[in-house]
Amino acid sequence: MKFIYQYILVLCVIFYGTTSFAVDNHEIDYLLSYLAESGCTFIRNGDEHEAKEARDHLEMKYIHVKKRIKTADDFIDKIASKSSMSRKPYEVDCGDTKRLAQQWLRAALAAHRDAKKRINARMLN
């Protein structure tokens, strides 16, 4: 009987870990798509880059350190907020506003999570 409980516990840990990782990957993919489709200008080390070019750059950085990035929050803090070379913060200019990329991406992630919660709540009712 003890073996069965241990087996179930291991399965739960494996399932939970896999599900959590998949959710976070989904959120990172969402952030990359959100950036690419934003039409905003991404400012990296003082140079302006189109949104799709910025997405490609962040995706390349993510691929190199993917094993160390566990959540979308890690992605924002460790990859998408500042230059790994100069340590200068990235900025996003959407025409009427210029914000730090970290703030802009956190707002996008929060809105995405809120929308998912509302959709899930509707599905349960």
Order of alpha helices (4+ residues) and beta strands (2+ residues): alpha-beta-beta-alpha-alpha-beta-beta-alpha
